[in-house]
Amino acid sequence: MKNFEERPWGSYTVLLDSNSCKVKKIVVNPSHRLSYQIHKKRSEYWVIVSGEGEVIIDDKSRQVTSGDFVKICRNEKHRIYNNSKTELVFIETQLGDYFGEDDIIRIEDDYNRI
């Protein structure tokens, strides 16, 4: 299992990969954001560990900071944007039928990965 992955927006580290869940530590660099995306086979639960940013779920936006919790259901469009000057770190727990990266359906992407 490859634990650490760099991405154009930052990086993630897989902390746990089992048949029932996958857990990642995700770091979003300042002024970067993940793609606006959906998942067909999983839901996600995010706990903001440090930093602050903006979460968008189905076109509704809210600010998040350390200690906040975000629930993303299957088929909900979502993204997180680090609109601060420091790293945004959160723990993502995925629950569902499948946890592969090919379950990412990108709607918008700053890095031309659609």
N, C-alpha and C positions, 0 to 999 in steps of 0.2 A: 504494500500500500504506500503510495506517495503521499506524505503528510503535508508538505508545504508547497503552495502554488502562488506564484506572482501573477498579478493581473494588472491591466493598465490603470486601474483605480486604486490599487493597493495590493493586498495579499490575503490568503486564508491558510489556516492550518487545520487539518482534520484531527480532532481529538479522540473521536470514537466513531467507528464504522461497523454497525452490526446489522442483522436482518430486521431489527425492529426500529432502528433510528440511526441518524448520523448527526454528529455534533461537530461544529466548526467554530474556531476563533477567527473572526473577520476584522481586518484593519482597513479602513478607508482613509486614504490620504486627504489632506486639506484641499478643498475646492474640487473634489472629485465625487462621482456618484456611480452607483451600480446601474445596470440597464433597467428600464421599465419592463417588467417581465411577469409571466405567470407560470405556474406549475400544474400539470394535470394529475400527477400521481402522489403529491405530498403537500402537507401544510408545514408552515414554519413558525417557530417561536423565537423571538429575539429578546435578549436581555442586554441593555446598553451598559457596558462596563466602564468606559471612560470617554470623555469628549462629548460633543453635542452635534446635532444635525437635524435634518428634516426627513420625515418618513411620509411617503405618499402611498396610499392604498385606495384603489379604485377612484383615482382623481381627487381624493380628499387628503389634505396635508395637515401635519401636526409636527411641532417641535419635540425632540426627544433629548434627554440628557442622562447622565450616569444614574443607574437604578431603575430606569423606565423599562417597561415590558411591552412588546408588540406581538400581536397574534395575526398571522396571515393564513387565511383558509385557502384550500385548493381553488384554483381558477380566479383568485383575486389578483388584479394587477398591482404590482408593488415595486418600490425602489427606496433606497436611502441615499441622501445627499449630505456630505460633510461640508456644511457651509461655515466652518470655523477655521481657525489658523493652527489647530493641533489635530493629531490623529483621532479618529473616531473608532472605537473598538467595541465590538459586540459579540456575544455568543449566540450562535444559531443552532437550534435543535430542530431537525427535520423528522417528521413522523408521516408514515404513509406506506405505499406499496413498493416504491422504487425511489432510489436516491442518486441516480446517475446525473451527471452534468448535462446529458442530452434531454433532460426533462425541463430545460430552460427554454421557454418560448419568448424571445425578445420582441417587444413592441417598439421601443425606442432605445438607441444606444449611442453614446458619445464617441465610441471607438470603432464604429463601422463593422460590428459583428453580427448584424442582422442577416 
